[in-house]
Each structure stands twice: as structure tokens, then as C-alpha cells.
């Protein structure tokens, strides 16, 4: 089955402009076109768009996604380099997750203070001076 750019945009919560930009930047070099020049996406293309979105959503820069796409096009000779890219990116994602976890704990502690200000004031003293 083939999909239009509008269908793919809706499926991934992207704008058609974003998909065209990704294509223009070389992130989707294999996307087919109809005789009239419209982009057409296959099932395999949807998997690739999903990967591009994953990499972008986890903080990989467009130029690095482009590098990854270029390596994929070069075939199996680049599999080790692609793997290393993903291993390094995974480390960054884990770091981001740890930072988010720490931030969430701080937010949760503030919510707990606001939910029971009397108890918090007994524990911490004057809330006007200790919380925001």
C-alpha cells in the first residue's frame, strides 16, 4: 500500500512542510514520486519516517540524521559505523532520561509541598522564604 504525504503527516503528527523539509535535507532519499511529482510513501518508507522521527525526537541533529541516512544508503559496509552512531546516541538519550527523572523528582517535591503546606511549613519553616 502507498501513502500520500498528507496521510504520512497525519500518521506521525507532522506537517507536510516538515516532511518536505526532511526530504529536501536528504533524510528520505528513497521516497518515490508519482508521474506528477508528488511524493509517495511505501510501508518500508513509513518505517524509515518512524526512525527519523525517533532520532529527531530524542535530540539527534538533522545533520547527524542525514549522515545516518547516507550510511544506510551505502549498504552493509557501513553497518558498524551506523551501530556506533546509535550506541552513542543511546548514551545521550539515557543521560537526558536521567536529567528528566531528576527534574521530575524536584517537580513532584514541590507539588507535595503545595498539597500540604501546613506540614511543609512545620518541616521547612516559613514557606514564603523557602519555596517559589
C-alpha positions as a Markdown table, in Angstrom:
| # | Residue | x | y | z |
|---|---|---|---|---|
| 1 | Unk | 0.0 | 0.0 | 0.0 |
| 2 | Unk | 1.2 | 3.5 | -0.8 |
| 3 | Unk | 0.5 | 6.7 | 1.2 |
| 4 | Unk | 0.4 | 10.4 | 0.3 |
| 5 | Unk | 2.4 | 13.0 | 2.1 |
| 6 | Unk | -0.8 | 14.1 | 3.9 |
| 7 | Unk | -1.5 | 10.6 | 5.2 |
| 8 | Unk | 2.0 | 10.2 | 6.4 |
| 9 | Unk | 2.0 | 13.6 | 8.1 |
| 10 | Unk | -1.3 | 12.8 | 9.9 |
| 11 | Unk | 0.0 | 9.4 | 10.9 |
| 12 | Unk | 3.2 | 10.8 | 12.5 |
| 13 | Unk | 1.7 | 14.1 | 13.8 |
| 14 | Unk | 4.0 | 16.1 | 11.5 |
| 15 | Unk | 3.2 | 18.8 | 9.0 |
| 16 | Unk | 3.6 | 18.2 | 5.3 |
| 17 | Unk | 6.1 | 21.1 | 5.4 |
| 18 | Unk | 8.2 | 19.1 | 7.9 |
| 19 | Unk | 8.2 | 16.0 | 5.7 |
| 20 | Unk | 9.1 | 18.1 | 2.6 |
| 21 | Unk | 11.9 | 19.7 | 4.7 |
| 22 | Unk | 13.2 | 16.3 | 5.8 |
| 23 | Unk | 13.2 | 15.1 | 2.2 |
| 24 | Unk | 14.9 | 18.3 | 1.0 |
| 25 | Unk | 17.6 | 17.8 | 3.6 |
| 26 | Unk | 18.3 | 14.3 | 2.4 |
| 27 | Unk | 16.8 | 12.4 | 5.3 |
| 28 | Unk | 14.4 | 10.5 | 3.0 |
| 29 | Unk | 16.4 | 10.0 | -0.3 |
| 30 | Unk | 14.5 | 6.9 | -1.3 |
| 31 | Unk | 10.9 | 8.3 | -1.3 |
| 32 | Unk | 9.2 | 7.7 | -4.6 |
| 33 | Unk | 7.3 | 10.1 | -6.7 |
| 34 | Unk | 4.3 | 9.8 | -8.9 |
| 35 | Unk | 4.4 | 10.8 | -12.5 |
| 36 | Unk | 3.1 | 14.2 | -11.5 |
| 37 | Unk | 5.9 | 14.6 | -9.0 |
| 38 | Unk | 4.0 | 14.0 | -5.8 |
| 39 | Unk | 5.8 | 12.1 | -3.0 |
| 40 | Unk | 4.5 | 8.6 | -2.4 |
| 41 | Unk | 5.4 | 6.6 | 0.7 |
| 42 | Unk | 5.5 | 2.8 | 0.9 |
| 43 | Unk | 5.2 | 0.7 | 4.1 |
| 44 | Unk | 9.0 | 0.5 | 4.2 |
| 45 | Unk | 9.1 | 4.3 | 3.9 |
| 46 | Unk | 6.8 | 4.6 | 6.9 |
| 47 | Unk | 9.3 | 2.6 | 9.0 |
| 48 | Unk | 12.0 | 4.9 | 7.9 |
| 49 | Unk | 10.0 | 8.0 | 8.7 |
| 50 | Unk | 9.3 | 6.5 | 12.2 |
| 51 | Unk | 13.1 | 6.1 | 12.7 |
| 52 | Unk | 13.8 | 9.7 | 11.5 |
| 53 | Unk | 11.1 | 10.9 | 14.0 |
| 54 | Unk | 12.6 | 8.8 | 16.8 |
| 55 | Unk | 16.1 | 10.2 | 16.2 |
| 56 | Unk | 14.8 | 13.8 | 15.9 |
| 57 | Unk | 12.5 | 13.4 | 19.0 |
| 58 | Unk | 15.4 | 12.1 | 21.1 |
| 59 | Unk | 17.6 | 15.1 | 20.2 |
| 60 | Unk | 19.7 | 13.9 | 17.2 |
| 61 | Unk | 20.6 | 16.9 | 15.0 |
| 62 | Unk | 19.4 | 16.9 | 11.4 |
| 63 | Unk | 23.0 | 16.8 | 10.0 |
| 64 | Unk | 23.6 | 13.6 | 12.1 |
| 65 | Unk | 20.3 | 12.0 | 10.9 |
| 66 | Unk | 21.4 | 12.9 | 7.3 |
| 67 | Unk | 24.8 | 11.2 | 8.0 |
| 68 | Unk | 22.9 | 8.1 | 9.3 |
| 69 | Unk | 20.7 | 8.1 | 6.2 |
| 70 | Unk | 23.7 | 8.4 | 3.9 |
| 71 | Unk | 25.4 | 5.5 | 5.7 |
| 72 | Unk | 22.2 | 3.4 | 5.3 |
| 73 | Unk | 22.2 | 4.0 | 1.6 |
| 74 | Unk | 25.8 | 2.8 | 1.3 |
| 75 | Unk | 24.7 | -0.6 | 2.4 |
| 76 | Unk | 26.1 | -3.3 | 4.7 |
| 77 | Unk | 29.7 | -2.0 | 4.6 |
| 78 | Unk | 28.6 | 0.8 | 7.0 |
| 79 | Unk | 26.8 | -1.3 | 9.5 |
| 80 | Unk | 29.4 | -0.9 | 12.2 |
| 81 | Unk | 29.5 | 2.8 | 11.8 |
| 82 | Unk | 25.7 | 3.0 | 12.0 |
| 83 | Unk | 25.7 | 0.8 | 15.0 |
| 84 | Unk | 28.3 | 3.1 | 16.7 |
| 85 | Unk | 26.2 | 6.2 | 15.9 |
| 86 | Unk | 23.2 | 4.6 | 17.5 |
| 87 | Unk | 25.2 | 3.4 | 20.6 |
| 88 | Unk | 26.5 | 6.9 | 21.1 |
| 89 | Unk | 23.0 | 8.4 | 20.6 |
| 90 | Unk | 21.6 | 5.9 | 23.1 |
| 91 | Unk | 24.0 | 7.1 | 25.7 |
| 92 | Unk | 22.8 | 10.7 | 25.2 |
| 93 | Unk | 19.2 | 9.6 | 25.4 |
| 94 | Unk | 19.9 | 7.8 | 28.7 |
| 95 | Unk | 21.6 | 10.9 | 30.0 |
| 96 | Unk | 18.5 | 13.0 | 29.0 |
| 97 | Unk | 16.3 | 10.5 | 30.7 |
| 98 | Unk | 18.3 | 10.7 | 34.0 |
| 99 | Unk | 18.1 | 14.5 | 33.8 |
| 100 | Unk | 14.4 | 14.4 | 33.2 |
| 101 | Unk | 14.0 | 12.0 | 36.1 |
| 102 | Unk | 15.8 | 14.3 | 38.5 |
| 103 | Unk | 13.7 | 17.3 | 37.3 |
| 104 | Unk | 10.5 | 15.3 | 37.7 |
| 105 | Unk | 11.5 | 14.4 | 41.3 |
| 106 | Unk | 12.0 | 18.1 | 42.1 |
| 107 | Unk | 8.7 | 19.0 | 40.5 |
| 108 | Unk | 7.0 | 16.2 | 42.5 |
| 109 | Unk | 8.5 | 17.5 | 45.7 |
| 110 | Unk | 7.2 | 21.0 | 45.0 |
| 111 | Unk | 3.7 | 19.6 | 44.3 |
| 112 | Unk | 3.8 | 17.7 | 47.6 |
| 113 | Unk | 4.7 | 21.0 | 49.4 |
| 114 | Unk | 1.8 | 22.7 | 47.7 |
| 115 | Unk | -0.6 | 19.9 | 48.5 |
| 116 | Unk | 0.1 | 20.0 | 52.2 |
| 117 | Unk | 1.6 | 23.5 | 53.0 |
| 118 | Unk | 0.9 | 23.2 | 56.8 |
| 119 | Unk | 3.1 | 20.1 | 57.1 |
| 120 | Unk | 5.7 | 21.5 | 54.8 |
| 121 | Unk | 5.9 | 24.7 | 56.9 |
| 122 | Unk | 6.4 | 22.6 | 60.0 |
| 123 | Unk | 9.2 | 20.7 | 58.3 |
| 124 | Unk | 10.9 | 23.6 | 56.4 |
| 125 | Unk | 9.9 | 26.7 | 58.3 |
| 126 | Unk | 8.5 | 29.8 | 56.6 |
| 127 | Unk | 7.3 | 28.7 | 53.1 |
| 128 | Unk | 7.3 | 32.2 | 51.8 |
| 129 | Unk | 11.1 | 32.2 | 52.1 |
| 130 | Unk | 11.8 | 28.6 | 51.1 |
| 131 | Unk | 9.6 | 27.9 | 48.1 |
| 132 | Unk | 8.6 | 29.5 | 44.9 |
